[in-house]
Amino acid sequence: MDRYQSFAKSGFGRLVVGKLGLPNPYPLRRHTPGKPALDGPVLLGGSGRLVEPVAAVCKSIGLDVAAEAREDERYAALVFDATGIDSTEKLRELYEFFHPVIRSLAPCSRVVVLGTPPAQAASQVAQRALEGFVRSVGKELKRGGTAQLVYVAEGAEGNIESTLRFLLSGRSAYVSGQVVRIGTGPVEVPDDWEKPLAGKVALVTGASRGIGAAIARVLGRDGAHVVCLDMPGQGDELSAVANEVGGSTLQLDITASDAPKRIVEHVTQRHGGVDIVVHNAGITRDRTLGRMDAGRWNAVLEVNLASQERVNQALFDSGALRPNGRIIGVSSIAGIAGNVGQTNYATTKAGVIGMVDSLSATVAGTGATVNAVAPGFIETKMTAAVPLVIREAGRRMNSLSQGGLPVDVAETIAWFAHPASSGVNGNVVRVCGQSLLGA
Ligand code: NAD
């Protein structure tokens, strides 16, 4: 909990926050292995092709599902199948379902609306309209609640489980106001949903600290052998992370000309290939454009984008990325909204989105996927170095009024990495608490 959050929870703080209408951050409920996914029942509404598959998934997660609102019940999640909405008039069903219950949700509640991709729908207008509804609900929810829209392609009804398990749990604590697209793809159902990555090999770049270390921990927790990669100078910290997660280390600079070759050799010789590649290593070298020397521009372009493209090319050319492989990029909301002093950084982070667009089309239908997260304000050394006023603004300017934690980014990556997420391809999901920037 940050200092403002502690203040806002104190007796005096509550009074001041209430009277002045200041942001009121609620402590987010995060995933704890062995604990229930949600603290309460799910109310499931709507009348489309997904009602039955959603009910089946909720039951397999162990959630209590109600089809009719019960008096005085505090629901932990409201799930609405909007695939049956085939005209603008029928959008009224959203109002009829949500209006009576939206004010009596449990803390850290979940709202999930499922639709048909507008281009495939009987009413493109009505399905596109769902976005505005969900994003507004996300802004209205209090006490750590989140809202998402999931467009499920025709024929992808069997591909929703990993996504619902992510969205209907504390794993998605800092993800809100997002639109996720699920397509068809061969679903690899894990033997154990608590260890879905058992037998998989994951490579995480920049794994010695911050978000990269959290990614290594979460992928390790989920059963993967994690190859932790970082700069040679980061050896001690890197070994500590690798030991903690039962993984191994690979010390190299990803911008080195022989880096792609060394990565391919390492994963093929030691593990027979790699299943999951997370391009997390990234740097900032901020200056406004007129004051930026070429060195700053080049360094950021090399680490955050060009080197990743070379590694991807080498992985594809060598066949080192195994079938149903996962490539996961780390973009940023700066790549979506732009940011003063970050023309170099934002160029690369928008480029990562371009990488997702281009490679996801290449791998479509093969079972492999390419996706990215776009973090907002995450509490790390990188953001601790930001001047206080800008830092406070970044922390509060989102629907959850707080910064996210590295684990929030890591959980989102673990959902992409999941063997049952083959239908989740070409998505860029923001982990930003529904930041006002670039919204
Ligand atoms: P960090 O600086 O704490 O960690 C980055 C890691 O990458 C370091 O361990 C560093 O040694 C490694 N690295 C840098 N250059 C490398 C190279 N050439 N070869 C190998 N390793 C290299 O940063 P972080 O805050 O944990 O950020 C991780 C990623 O998340 C970055 O891509 C960053 O742009 C992105 N991101 C962070 C935030 C945030 O709020 N912290 C927000 C949006 C996006």
Boltz pocket constraint, residues with backbone or C-beta under 6 A from the ligand:
constraints:
  - pocket:
      binder: B
      contacts: [[A, 205], [A, 206], [A, 207], [A, 208], [A, 209], [A, 210], [A, 211], [A, 212], [A, 229], [A, 230], [A, 231], [A, 234], [A, 252], [A, 253], [A, 254], [A, 255], [A, 279], [A, 280], [A, 281], [A, 282], [A, 283], [A, 303], [A, 330], [A, 331], [A, 332], [A, 333], [A, 374], [A, 375], [A, 376], [A, 377], [A, 378], [A, 379], [A, 380], [A, 381], [A, 382], [A, 383]]
      max_distance: 6.0
